Amino acid sequence: MAKHVFLTGPPGIGKTTLIQKATEILKSSSVPIDGFYTEEVREGGRRVGFDVVTLSGRRGVLSRVGSGPAAARCEYRVGQYVVDLTSFEQLALPLLRNTDLSSSAVKKVCIIDEIGKMELFSQSFIQAVRHILSGPGPVILGTIPVPKGKPLGLVEEIRSRKEVKVFNITKENRDGILQDIVTAVQNCLQ
């Protein structure tokens, strides 16, 4: 039986939107839920980066388009984006650790959108996710990228775990799959 639920699909297919809709449905049925999602940042119609946004509304930089001397000093890059690892860890890690340390008998849901190249620069993040995946703690509702190029260790590990249910989001199914996702998470909570 599944203990965690992940969505996968190409960029821009609607994984984050589905996570946000599922979060609202779960919250409305009084399921304890915490975590974060990743949001595009646009200026003048152009994507300039990504922010991490917690369910409580806190926001921090995940990455920004970078060039010049300041960006050259940064060691974490994905394409044109410079990853702000400190900002990401300050927001994401306490959420993962606080969710995990709950002593309540009530099962909780931890939103992790997303586990991708930028987030995987953080060894502390990788350890926290593995700890939740292996423990009796919260149910993860998260997103992972489709396989492309060099395999991402933690992503492939998640994809291959027998206790993880993975939904492949496509243009054809994205408008009708929300209830299946919510049901899968609810089943994990039982």
C-alpha positions as CSV (number, residue, x, y, z in Angstrom):
1,M,0.0,0.0,0.0
2,A,1.2,3.5,-0.8
3,K,2.5,5.7,2.0
4,H,3.4,8.7,-0.2
5,V,2.0,10.4,-3.4
6,F,4.1,12.1,-6.1
7,L,3.1,13.8,-9.3
8,T,5.5,13.9,-12.3
9,G,5.3,15.4,-15.8
10,P,7.0,17.9,-18.0
11,P,7.5,21.5,-16.9
12,G,4.4,23.6,-17.2
13,I,2.0,20.7,-17.3
14,G,0.2,21.8,-14.1
15,K,1.8,19.8,-11.3
16,T,2.0,22.7,-8.9
17,T,-1.6,23.8,-9.7
18,L,-2.8,20.2,-8.9
19,I,-0.8,20.2,-5.6
20,Q,-2.4,23.6,-4.6
21,K,-5.9,22.3,-5.5
22,A,-5.3,19.1,-3.6
23,T,-4.0,21.0,-0.6
24,E,-7.2,23.1,-0.4
25,I,-9.4,20.0,-0.6
26,L,-7.4,18.3,2.1
27,K,-7.4,21.4,4.3
28,S,-11.1,21.7,4.0
29,S,-11.6,18.2,5.3
30,S,-9.4,19.1,8.4
31,V,-6.3,17.2,7.3
32,P,-3.2,18.7,9.1
33,I,-1.0,19.9,6.3
34,D,2.2,21.9,5.9
35,G,5.0,22.3,3.4
36,F,5.9,24.4,0.4
37,Y,5.5,24.8,-3.3
38,T,7.6,26.4,-5.9
39,E,6.3,29.4,-7.8
40,E,7.6,31.0,-11.0
41,V,8.7,34.7,-10.7
42,R,8.0,36.8,-13.8
43,E,9.0,40.3,-14.7
44,G,7.7,42.0,-17.8
45,G,6.3,38.7,-19.0
46,R,9.6,36.9,-18.7
47,R,10.5,34.2,-16.2
48,V,13.3,35.5,-14.0
49,G,13.4,32.8,-11.4
50,F,11.6,30.7,-8.8
51,D,10.5,31.3,-5.2
52,V,9.7,28.9,-2.4
53,V,6.3,29.6,-0.9
54,T,5.2,27.9,2.4
55,L,1.6,27.0,3.1
56,S,1.7,29.7,5.8
57,G,2.6,32.3,3.2
58,R,6.3,32.8,3.9
59,R,8.3,33.4,0.7
60,G,11.9,33.1,-0.2
61,V,14.1,33.0,-3.2
62,L,15.0,29.6,-4.7
63,S,16.7,31.0,-7.9
64,R,17.1,33.9,-10.1
65,V,18.5,34.5,-13.6
66,G,22.1,35.3,-13.0
67,S,25.1,36.8,-14.9
68,G,28.1,38.9,-14.2
69,P,30.6,38.8,-11.3
70,A,28.2,38.1,-8.5
71,A,26.7,35.0,-10.3
72,A,30.2,33.8,-11.2
73,R,31.0,33.4,-7.5
74,C,27.9,31.2,-6.9
75,E,28.6,27.5,-7.1
76,Y,24.9,26.4,-7.6
77,R,23.5,26.9,-11.1
78,V,20.8,25.2,-13.2
79,G,21.0,26.6,-16.7
80,Q,20.6,30.4,-16.5
81,Y,19.4,30.2,-12.9
82,V,21.6,30.8,-9.8
83,V,20.2,28.8,-6.9
84,D,20.0,30.6,-3.5
85,L,20.7,27.5,-1.3
86,T,20.7,29.4,2.0
87,S,17.2,31.0,1.3
88,F,15.8,27.6,0.2
89,E,17.2,25.7,3.3
90,Q,16.0,28.4,5.7
91,L,12.4,28.0,4.5
92,A,12.2,24.3,3.6
93,L,14.2,22.5,6.2
94,P,12.3,23.7,9.3
95,L,9.0,22.6,7.6
96,L,10.4,19.1,6.9
97,R,11.8,18.8,10.4
98,N,8.8,20.2,12.2
99,T,6.4,18.0,10.2
100,D,8.5,15.0,10.9
101,L,8.9,15.6,14.7
102,S,5.1,15.7,15.4
103,S,4.2,13.4,18.2
104,S,0.5,13.5,17.4
105,A,-1.3,10.3,16.6
106,V,-3.0,12.1,13.7
107,K,-1.3,11.5,10.4
108,K,-0.2,14.7,8.6
109,V,0.5,15.6,5.0
110,C,3.8,17.3,4.0
111,I,3.7,19.2,0.6
112,I,7.1,19.1,-1.2
113,D,6.8,20.8,-4.5
114,E,9.3,20.1,-5.9
115,I,12.2,17.7,-5.6
116,G,14.3,18.7,-8.6
117,K,17.8,19.8,-9.6
118,M,17.7,23.1,-7.8
119,E,16.5,21.6,-4.5
120,L,18.9,18.6,-4.7
121,F,22.0,20.9,-4.3
122,S,21.0,20.7,-0.6
123,Q,22.4,17.6,1.1
124,S,20.3,18.5,4.2
125,F,17.2,18.6,2.1
126,I,18.0,15.2,0.6
127,Q,18.5,13.7,4.1
128,A,15.3,15.2,5.4
129,V,13.2,13.9,2.5
130,R,14.8,10.4,2.9
131,H,14.1,10.5,6.6
132,I,10.4,11.2,6.0
133,L,10.1,8.6,3.2
134,S,11.5,5.9,5.4
135,G,9.8,6.8,8.7
136,P,6.3,6.4,10.1
137,G,5.8,10.2,10.0
138,P,3.8,12.3,7.5
139,V,2.5,11.4,4.1
140,I,4.4,13.3,1.4
141,L,2.4,14.8,-1.5
142,G,5.1,16.0,-3.8
143,T,6.3,16.6,-7.3
144,I,9.3,15.2,-9.2
145,P,10.5,15.9,-12.7
146,V,10.3,13.5,-15.6
147,P,13.5,11.6,-16.3
148,K,15.7,13.7,-18.6
149,G,19.4,13.7,-19.1
150,K,21.5,12.5,-16.2
151,P,19.3,10.7,-13.6
152,L,18.8,12.5,-10.3
153,G,19.5,10.0,-7.5
154,L,16.8,10.9,-5.0
155,V,14.2,11.4,-7.8
156,E,14.9,7.9,-9.2
157,E,14.9,6.5,-5.7
158,I,11.4,8.0,-5.1
159,R,10.1,6.7,-8.4
160,S,11.3,3.2,-7.7
161,R,10.0,2.9,-4.1
162,K,7.1,0.4,-3.8
163,E,5.4,2.5,-1.1
164,V,5.2,5.5,-3.5
165,K,2.2,6.1,-5.8
166,V,3.3,8.2,-8.8
167,F,0.8,10.0,-11.0
168,N,2.1,10.9,-14.5
169,I,0.4,14.3,-15.4
170,T,-0.4,14.9,-19.0
171,K,-2.4,17.4,-21.0
172,E,-5.0,14.7,-21.5
173,N,-5.5,13.8,-17.8
174,R,-4.6,16.9,-15.8
175,D,-8.2,18.3,-15.8
176,G,-9.7,15.1,-14.5
177,I,-7.1,13.6,-12.1
178,L,-7.5,15.8,-9.1
179,Q,-9.9,13.6,-7.2
180,D,-7.7,10.5,-7.8
181,I,-4.8,12.4,-6.3
182,V,-6.8,13.5,-3.2
183,T,-8.2,9.9,-2.8
184,A,-4.7,8.4,-3.0
185,V,-3.5,10.8,-0.2
186,Q,-6.5,10.1,1.9
187,N,-5.8,6.4,1.6
188,C,-2.2,6.9,2.7
189,L,-3.6,8.7,5.9
190,Q,-5.5,5.6,7.0
